[in-house]
Amino acid sequence: MRVVLDSNILISAFFWNGNERLVLRACLSGPTKNVISDTIMVEVDHVFRNKFDLDDSRVLDYLMEILVHSDLVIPLTDVDHKTRDTRDNHIIETGVLGRSELIITGDEDLLSMTEIPGIQTVSAKGFLELLTHKGSKDEN
């Protein structure tokens, strides 16, 4: 399964031991593959350095770990499906270009979108529930 982890999921996974960290672990170690773009990487880097004042080595180590376990795409064109907050369009573009099935986010604007063909938006908790449900189907 190919997914896009929104920057808010990646940031939360770094700082807090909750659903977001479990989602990231699923992408780093399992059959779930994260699709990431240069714009998501830049956004995470910016927040870490400017809002949390993390040092360069910690930021680079974390971003490299994500990058090594992800497929990188570089959206060059706009997609037809726009969000209410245009700053989030790059998330949709990443999902479309990366042929992702899911966008995992905590952003209400993205979670409320229903018209992205082939891509569903879910919360971290919703994704973990999908994995649990899928796992129980596979066992039967």
Z-matrix of the N, CA and C atoms (Angstrom, degrees):
N
C 1 1.450
C 2 1.530 1 108.31
N 3 1.327 2 115.88 1 134.55
C 4 1.467 3 121.48 2 179.44
C 5 1.526 4 108.36 3 -104.88
N 6 1.334 5 115.42 4 131.78
C 7 1.461 6 121.33 5 -177.32
C 8 1.524 7 110.32 6 -134.91
N 9 1.330 8 115.32 7 158.21
C 10 1.460 9 121.35 8 171.06
C 11 1.520 10 106.83 9 -112.63
N 12 1.312 11 116.49 10 124.59
C 13 1.459 12 121.08 11 173.61
C 14 1.524 13 107.55 12 -93.78
N 15 1.321 14 115.92 13 117.09
C 16 1.457 15 121.07 14 177.56
C 17 1.530 16 108.44 15 -63.69
N 18 1.309 17 115.88 16 157.42
C 19 1.464 18 120.24 17 -178.94
C 20 1.530 19 111.73 18 -58.72
N 21 1.327 20 118.29 19 -33.26
C 22 1.471 21 119.23 20 179.92
C 23 1.525 22 111.35 21 -66.14
N 24 1.318 23 118.28 22 -30.35
C 25 1.465 24 121.52 23 176.03
C 26 1.526 25 109.63 24 -70.80
N 27 1.321 26 116.75 25 -45.49
C 28 1.469 27 120.78 26 -179.59
C 29 1.524 28 111.80 27 -63.80
N 30 1.310 29 117.14 28 -39.87
C 31 1.465 30 120.77 29 179.75
C 32 1.526 31 110.46 30 -67.87
N 33 1.329 32 116.99 31 -46.10
C 34 1.467 33 120.50 32 178.78
C 35 1.522 34 111.28 33 -62.42
N 36 1.338 35 117.19 34 -38.84
C 37 1.465 36 121.08 35 179.98
C 38 1.524 37 111.62 36 -61.54
N 39 1.315 38 116.89 37 -32.98
C 40 1.461 39 120.98 38 -179.55
C 41 1.525 40 111.35 39 -70.35
N 42 1.332 41 116.63 40 -41.67
C 43 1.462 42 120.51 41 -171.32
C 44 1.525 43 115.05 42 -94.37
N 45 1.330 44 118.33 43 -30.17
C 46 1.456 45 120.55 44 -171.65
C 47 1.517 46 111.31 45 -126.43
N 48 1.319 47 115.07 46 143.96
C 49 1.458 48 122.29 47 -178.58
C 50 1.525 49 109.43 48 -92.40
N 51 1.336 50 116.43 49 72.69
C 52 1.457 51 121.17 50 -178.17
C 53 1.520 52 110.99 51 -131.72
N 54 1.324 53 115.11 52 -155.85
C 55 1.463 54 120.97 53 -178.59
C 56 1.525 55 112.36 54 -57.50
N 57 1.320 56 116.79 55 -37.53
C 58 1.460 57 120.07 56 -178.12
C 59 1.523 58 111.43 57 -62.68
N 60 1.328 59 117.33 58 -38.74
C 61 1.472 60 120.14 59 177.84
C 62 1.529 61 110.56 60 -67.58
N 63 1.323 62 116.71 61 -37.48
C 64 1.468 63 119.92 62 176.97
C 65 1.529 64 111.04 63 -64.08
N 66 1.314 65 116.51 64 -38.84
C 67 1.466 66 120.99 65 176.91
C 68 1.522 67 109.89 66 -62.47
N 69 1.317 68 117.18 67 -48.29
C 70 1.460 69 120.36 68 179.58
C 71 1.526 70 110.89 69 -60.36
N 72 1.306 71 117.43 70 -42.76
C 73 1.477 72 120.11 71 178.64
C 74 1.528 73 111.03 72 -60.39
N 75 1.336 74 116.66 73 -39.13
C 76 1.469 75 120.22 74 178.04
C 77 1.526 76 110.71 75 -61.23
N 78 1.318 77 116.34 76 -34.88
C 79 1.471 78 120.58 77 179.71
C 80 1.520 79 112.02 78 -78.49
N 81 1.306 80 117.60 79 -28.33
C 82 1.461 81 120.66 80 -178.18
C 83 1.523 82 112.33 81 -83.55
N 84 1.333 83 117.10 82 -23.87
C 85 1.458 84 118.20 83 -171.65
C 86 1.521 85 114.82 84 -125.90
N 87 1.299 86 119.13 85 -6.60
C 88 1.451 87 119.04 86 -173.38
C 89 1.505 88 113.75 87 -119.74
N 90 1.311 89 114.42 88 -166.62
C 91 1.463 90 119.27 89 179.81
C 92 1.536 91 113.12 90 -73.57
N 93 1.318 92 117.00 91 -11.14
C 94 1.457 93 120.75 92 176.68
C 95 1.524 94 108.44 93 -75.21
N 96 1.322 95 116.77 94 129.54
C 97 1.464 96 121.87 95 -177.43
C 98 1.521 97 109.55 96 -113.69
N 99 1.319 98 116.00 97 123.62
C 100 1.456 99 121.26 98 176.07
C 101 1.528 100 109.41 99 -79.08
N 102 1.325 101 114.34 100 138.50
C 103 1.460 102 121.54 101 172.75
C 104 1.519 103 105.72 102 -111.58
N 105 1.311 104 116.36 103 127.47
C 106 1.462 105 120.27 104 -176.19
C 107 1.529 106 109.42 105 -130.40
N 108 1.309 107 115.15 106 153.19
C 109 1.465 108 120.00 107 177.72
C 110 1.521 109 109.49 108 -117.22
N 111 1.307 110 114.07 109 164.73
C 112 1.455 111 119.24 110 176.70
C 113 1.528 112 110.80 111 -60.78
N 114 1.334 113 117.55 112 -33.99
C 115 1.473 114 120.01 113 -179.05
C 116 1.523 115 112.09 114 -68.89
N 117 1.327 116 117.59 115 -35.58
C 118 1.465 117 120.05 116 176.20
C 119 1.522 118 109.55 117 -67.46
N 120 1.328 119 116.79 118 -42.93
C 121 1.467 120 120.58 119 178.71
C 122 1.527 121 111.01 120 -60.12
N 123 1.321 122 116.85 121 -44.03
C 124 1.469 123 121.10 122 179.80
C 125 1.530 124 110.39 123 -63.99
N 126 1.319 125 116.51 124 -40.49
C 127 1.468 126 120.26 125 -179.92
C 128 1.531 127 111.50 126 -63.69
N 129 1.328 128 116.88 127 -44.89
C 130 1.466 129 120.64 128 178.01
C 131 1.523 130 110.18 129 -62.80
N 132 1.314 131 116.80 130 -46.07
C 133 1.461 132 121.79 131 178.14
C 134 1.534 133 110.68 132 -56.53
N 135 1.314 134 116.62 133 -47.06
C 136 1.468 135 121.60 134 -178.70
C 137 1.536 136 111.29 135 -60.92
N 138 1.316 137 117.40 136 -46.13
C 139 1.471 138 120.52 137 -179.23
C 140 1.524 139 110.50 138 -64.92
N 141 1.314 140 117.42 139 -44.62
C 142 1.470 141 120.05 140 179.91
C 143 1.526 142 111.64 141 -59.03
N 144 1.300 143 116.33 142 -44.58
C 145 1.466 144 120.01 143 -175.59
C 146 1.531 145 112.93 144 -77.32
N 147 1.332 146 117.42 145 -37.56
C 148 1.456 147 120.37 146 -172.36
C 149 1.530 148 114.81 147 -96.82
N 150 1.314 149 117.77 148 -30.93
C 151 1.465 150 119.20 149 -179.93
C 152 1.519 151 112.27 150 -97.99
N 153 1.335 152 116.56 151 -29.20
C 154 1.457 153 119.84 152 -176.62
C 155 1.519 154 112.90 153 -114.42
N 156 1.312 155 117.81 154 -5.81
C 157 1.454 156 123.42 155 175.27
C 158 1.528 157 112.62 156 53.55
N 159 1.332 158 116.33 157 43.94
C 160 1.461 159 120.24 158 177.64
C 161 1.522 160 109.75 159 -79.47
N 162 1.326 161 116.06 160 149.36
C 163 1.459 162 119.10 161 179.68
C 164 1.526 163 110.82 162 -75.56
N 165 1.315 164 114.16 163 158.86
C 166 1.457 165 121.69 164 -174.20
C 167 1.528 166 113.15 165 -54.87
N 168 1.313 167 118.21 166 -43.62
C 169 1.460 168 120.14 167 -174.37
C 170 1.529 169 111.77 168 -66.15
N 171 1.323 170 117.32 169 -39.94
C 172 1.483 171 119.53 170 178.11
C 173 1.512 172 110.88 171 -65.31
N 174 1.318 173 116.63 172 -43.05
C 175 1.464 174 120.90 173 -179.94
C 176 1.526 175 109.90 174 -63.27
N 177 1.312 176 116.72 175 -48.55
C 178 1.466 177 120.38 176 -178.61
C 179 1.520 178 112.27 177 -64.17
N 180 1.326 179 118.17 178 -39.99
C 181 1.467 180 121.06 179 177.63
C 182 1.527 181 110.95 180 -60.26
N 183 1.325 182 116.03 181 -45.53
C 184 1.461 183 120.71 182 -178.76
C 185 1.534 184 110.68 183 -65.94
N 186 1.320 185 117.10 184 -47.22
C 187 1.455 186 120.19 185 -179.58
C 188 1.535 187 111.51 186 -63.43
N 189 1.325 188 117.21 187 -37.58
C 190 1.465 189 120.01 188 178.10
C 191 1.530 190 110.89 189 -66.80
N 192 1.333 191 117.09 190 -39.44
C 193 1.472 192 119.36 191 177.97
C 194 1.524 193 110.23 192 -61.44
N 195 1.310 194 116.85 193 -42.76
C 196 1.466 195 120.51 194 177.95
C 197 1.530 196 110.21 195 -64.23
N 198 1.302 197 116.37 196 -47.33
C 199 1.462 198 121.21 197 -175.97
C 200 1.531 199 111.99 198 -63.17
N 201 1.310 200 117.15 199 -40.65
C 202 1.466 201 121.30 200 -179.13
C 203 1.529 202 111.18 201 -62.31
N 204 1.328 203 117.23 202 -31.67
C 205 1.456 204 121.31 203 -176.79
C 206 1.529 205 113.03 204 -103.11
N 207 1.315 206 117.64 205 18.19
C 208 1.462 207 121.73 206 -177.07
C 209 1.521 208 110.21 207 -130.43
N 210 1.321 209 114.51 208 161.64
C 211 1.465 210 120.17 209 169.92
C 212 1.525 211 106.76 210 -96.14
N 213 1.315 212 116.37 211 124.27
C 214 1.462 213 121.83 212 -178.93
C 215 1.523 214 109.89 213 -91.27
N 216 1.335 215 115.37 214 129.63
C 217 1.462 216 121.06 215 172.75
C 218 1.522 217 107.43 216 -124.19
N 219 1.313 218 115.36 217 153.33
C 220 1.461 219 120.55 218 178.83
C 221 1.524 220 107.60 219 -125.52
N 222 1.345 221 115.90 220 96.94
C 223 1.473 222 118.86 221 -179.76
C 224 1.528 223 110.52 222 -63.09
N 225 1.323 224 114.64 223 127.69
C 226 1.459 225 120.16 224 -179.68
C 227 1.522 226 112.23 225 -111.97
N 228 1.322 227 116.94 226 -16.12
C 229 1.461 228 120.05 227 -179.96
C 230 1.516 229 109.68 228 -130.32
N 231 1.308 230 115.22 229 155.91
C 232 1.460 231 120.72 230 176.77
C 233 1.522 232 109.92 231 -77.07
N 234 1.325 233 115.57 232 145.64
C 235 1.458 234 120.38 233 174.05
C 236 1.521 235 108.67 234 -94.02
N 237 1.310 236 115.55 235 165.30
C 238 1.462 237 120.30 236 -177.16
C 239 1.524 238 113.02 237 -71.44
N 240 1.293 239 117.76 238 -23.74
C 241 1.458 240 121.70 239 -173.61
C 242 1.526 241 109.96 240 -92.75
N 243 1.290 242 115.55 241 112.27
C 244 1.461 243 121.22 242 -176.71
C 245 1.520 244 110.13 243 -106.26
N 246 1.295 245 115.48 244 150.95
C 247 1.456 246 121.78 245 176.42
C 248 1.524 247 109.17 246 -94.72
N 249 1.334 248 114.76 247 164.14
C 250 1.472 249 118.99 248 176.30
C 251 1.518 250 110.19 249 -62.80
N 252 1.318 251 116.25 250 -36.09
C 253 1.466 252 122.26 251 177.29
C 254 1.526 253 106.95 252 -101.18
N 255 1.317 254 116.88 253 104.26
C 256 1.470 255 120.60 254 -173.68
C 257 1.530 256 113.15 255 -60.33
N 258 1.335 257 117.15 256 -17.79
C 259 1.473 258 119.02 257 176.59
C 260 1.528 259 111.49 258 -67.76
N 261 1.327 260 117.50 259 -14.08
C 262 1.464 261 121.64 260 179.44
C 263 1.526 262 113.31 261 -95.68
N 264 1.324 263 118.06 262 -2.97
C 265 1.471 264 120.35 263 -178.29
C 266 1.523 265 112.16 264 -57.27
N 267 1.320 266 116.84 265 -33.69
C 268 1.475 267 119.06 266 -178.18
C 269 1.525 268 111.96 267 -64.48
N 270 1.315 269 118.14 268 -25.38
C 271 1.473 270 120.83 269 177.14
C 272 1.525 271 109.33 270 -67.46
N 273 1.331 272 116.54 271 -46.00
C 274 1.460 273 121.27 272 177.81
C 275 1.533 274 109.86 273 -62.95
N 276 1.323 275 116.92 274 -43.93
C 277 1.462 276 121.65 275 179.36
C 278 1.530 277 110.57 276 -59.43
N 279 1.324 278 116.94 277 -40.88
C 280 1.466 279 121.15 278 177.90
C 281 1.519 280 110.33 279 -62.50
N 282 1.325 281 116.37 280 -44.69
C 283 1.466 282 120.47 281 179.71
C 284 1.513 283 112.75 282 -62.56
N 285 1.319 284 116.88 283 -44.44
C 286 1.468 285 121.18 284 -179.28
C 287 1.518 286 110.29 285 -66.23
N 288 1.320 287 117.18 286 -50.95
C 289 1.464 288 121.18 287 -178.45
C 290 1.531 289 111.56 288 -63.64
N 291 1.329 290 116.10 289 -36.23
C 292 1.459 291 120.66 290 -178.46
C 293 1.511 292 114.64 291 -85.80
N 294 1.344 293 116.86 292 6.37
C 295 1.466 294 122.00 293 179.76
C 296 1.533 295 111.62 294 50.87
N 297 1.328 296 114.46 295 46.99
C 298 1.467 297 120.91 296 -178.35
C 299 1.518 298 111.44 297 -85.40
N 300 1.313 299 115.29 298 150.24
C 301 1.455 300 121.26 299 176.01
C 302 1.523 301 111.50 300 -89.47
N 303 1.336 302 115.22 301 -30.66
C 304 1.462 303 120.34 302 -175.09
C 305 1.524 304 111.15 303 -134.65
N 306 1.322 305 114.86 304 149.31
C 307 1.460 306 122.61 305 164.90
C 308 1.519 307 105.10 306 -115.77
N 309 1.319 308 115.76 307 122.67
C 310 1.463 309 121.11 308 -178.68
C 311 1.515 310 107.14 309 -104.11
N 312 1.330 311 115.82 310 120.97
C 313 1.452 312 120.77 311 -171.17
C 314 1.516 313 111.27 312 -152.45
N 315 1.315 314 115.11 313 161.77
C 316 1.454 315 122.17 314 170.63
C 317 1.518 316 111.05 315 -108.44
N 318 1.324 317 116.36 316 3.43
C 319 1.463 318 122.90 317 -176.42
C 320 1.530 319 109.91 318 -81.67
N 321 1.326 320 116.75 319 118.89
C 322 1.464 321 121.35 320 -177.36
C 323 1.520 322 112.67 321 -62.33
N 324 1.326 323 118.02 322 -35.59
C 325 1.467 324 119.98 323 177.64
C 326 1.528 325 110.63 324 -60.84
N 327 1.303 326 117.09 325 -44.03
C 328 1.463 327 120.30 326 179.44
C 329 1.527 328 111.34 327 -71.47
N 330 1.329 329 117.02 328 -39.67
C 331 1.465 330 120.06 329 -179.74
C 332 1.522 331 112.15 330 -64.10
N 333 1.315 332 117.01 331 -27.12
C 334 1.467 333 119.90 332 -178.72
C 335 1.525 334 112.99 333 -82.74
N 336 1.326 335 117.98 334 -7.96
C 337 1.469 336 120.63 335 -179.05
C 338 1.523 337 110.26 336 -75.97
N 339 1.322 338 114.75 337 133.54
C 340 1.465 339 120.16 338 179.96
C 341 1.523 340 112.74 339 -124.91
N 342 1.317 341 117.33 340 -5.70
C 343 1.457 342 119.49 341 -171.74
C 344 1.522 343 114.54 342 -105.47
N 345 1.306 344 118.94 343 26.20
C 346 1.460 345 121.07 344 176.76
C 347 1.532 346 107.01 345 -93.27
N 348 1.330 347 118.66 346 107.81
C 349 1.467 348 120.75 347 -176.44
C 350 1.528 349 111.92 348 -59.52
N 351 1.319 350 116.07 349 124.38
C 352 1.457 351 121.74 350 175.51
C 353 1.509 352 115.90 351 81.06
N 354 1.327 353 117.58 352 -3.18
C 355 1.469 354 120.46 353 -178.83
C 356 1.517 355 108.86 354 -127.32
N 357 1.318 356 115.02 355 130.47
C 358 1.461 357 121.78 356 177.25
C 359 1.529 358 108.05 357 -108.46
N 360 1.327 359 117.36 358 142.06
C 361 1.461 360 120.82 359 174.48
C 362 1.519 361 108.05 360 -101.76
N 363 1.329 362 115.48 361 133.19
C 364 1.465 363 121.22 362 -179.46
C 365 1.525 364 109.56 363 -140.34
N 366 1.309 365 114.92 364 158.33
C 367 1.465 366 121.32 365 173.72
C 368 1.528 367 108.48 366 -79.97
N 369 1.319 368 115.95 367 171.35
C 370 1.468 369 120.45 368 176.21
C 371 1.526 370 109.71 369 -60.08
N 372 1.311 371 116.68 370 -44.68
C 373 1.467 372 121.16 371 178.84
C 374 1.525 373 110.48 372 -61.94
N 375 1.335 374 116.88 373 -43.22
C 376 1.465 375 120.81 374 178.57
C 377 1.520 376 111.93 375 -61.47
N 378 1.320 377 117.48 376 -39.33
C 379 1.459 378 121.31 377 178.13
C 380 1.530 379 110.65 378 -64.64
N 381 1.324 380 116.86 379 -44.86
C 382 1.466 381 120.00 380 179.69
C 383 1.522 382 110.99 381 -62.79
N 384 1.327 383 117.05 382 -36.19
C 385 1.466 384 120.62 383 175.77
C 386 1.528 385 110.89 384 -65.39
N 387 1.332 386 116.84 385 -40.44
C 388 1.468 387 120.43 386 176.28
C 389 1.522 388 110.93 387 -61.42
N 390 1.332 389 116.81 388 -43.33
C 391 1.469 390 120.32 389 178.93
C 392 1.523 391 111.05 390 -62.78
N 393 1.318 392 116.95 391 -42.85
C 394 1.462 393 121.52 392 179.58
C 395 1.520 394 110.16 393 -63.30
N 396 1.330 395 115.73 394 -43.96
C 397 1.463 396 120.22 395 179.76
C 398 1.524 397 110.61 396 -64.86
N 399 1.326 398 116.42 397 -43.82
C 400 1.468 399 121.33 398 178.74
C 401 1.524 400 110.51 399 -62.95
N 402 1.343 401 116.25 400 -41.78
C 403 1.462 402 120.84 401 178.87
C 404 1.505 403 112.37 402 -62.66
N 405 1.329 404 117.59 403 -39.78
C 406 1.459 405 119.52 404 179.51
C 407 1.522 406 110.60 405 -71.29
N 408 1.331 407 119.73 406 -30.63
C 409 1.468 408 122.79 407 174.61
C 410 1.515 409 110.49 408 -66.85
N 411 1.342 410 116.71 409 -41.75
C 412 1.454 411 121.21 410 -178.97
C 413 1.525 412 112.30 411 -64.77
N 414 1.325 413 116.59 412 -28.67
C 415 1.461 414 120.46 413 -178.68
C 416 1.532 415 111.75 414 -76.09
N 417 1.321 416 116.74 415 -22.44
C 418 1.484 417 120.03 416 -177.46
C 419 1.497 418 112.53 417 -85.55
